[in-house]
Amino acid sequence: MREHSRVCDELLKIHPHWDDDRLYQTARLIVIGVADPKACLGSDPEPPVPSRSRSPPSLSSSGPPLMSTMVNKYDALKNNEESGEEDNGGRDLKEMEKPLPPVEVKPGDHRLQFTYNIWFSRRAPGKQATTQNYDQNLKLIGRFASVEQFWAYYSRLVRPADLNSHSDIHIFKDGIKPMWEDAANKNGGKWIVRLRKGLASRCWENMILAMLGEQFMVGDEICGAVISVRFQEDIISVWNRTAQDTATTTRIRDTLKRVLNLPPNTVMEYKTHNDSLKHTHHSTSSFLRKPGPLH
């Protein structure tokens, strides 16, 4: 903690215009060894100028060039949610069948252990959830492979507290779709933490920094993380590959408790994706089943 405070003080001298959150989180990345202090103590990059183009982003380039398009994309998603319309822009899963090119990392930038994709999904309140409409609503927002690219995206992302209900942000490793049926997910599960309103933004930030900083210490087991904004609560979940690996799921649970600073009596739920699929299929078939004759 003392070292973290010292690094914050040094960053503040170099970047007096940074807010407390940016100082805190950048110092945290330096202390846990994800970011190089020399890079973080340098000058700020020129922020991207927002574009008014509504065309879908080209995903062949890396983080910062896509930022203006992403901001408008989030605005469009929020506006469509308020009007109840479905969004047809962006990169949906049908477009994702072909492998995407590698994300280029500039010389001198600090590469993360894995490349990650940022996804957004939204479901109209009261609409029955099915695999098909989930597929249609899932949009790829951007990709990053370095600390610098992550911060370029994250600093412009809408915070969970500012999203409307039934919105989800997903950050998953490249090549893994945030769907139960994906090959990397089908034998896995997720830890679920339900949060009262007002806690989601801070807890989500702490959780994804822990994931990017490899604090879970479970090798390649982590697939990704989701923040789900709902009417009365918000839900954070961490997905892993192997539901039957008790040692791994226990370590993920304990790390999650520590990272989120959860009280010892906090109730956490682990749910396998097979159970989630069974529940969804059962609910859908019940919803579609025609009522029988009245006797």
PyMOL commands that set and color helices and strands:
alter all, ss='L'
color gray80, all
select helices_A, chain A and resi 2-14+20-31+37-40+64-83+93-96+131-137+147-154+160-162+200-212+246-260+273-288
alter helices_A, ss='H'
color red, helices_A
select strands_A, chain A and resi 111-122+139-146+167-173+189-195+222-229+234-240+269-272
alter strands_A, ss='S'
color yellow, strands_A
deselect
rebuild
show_as cartoon
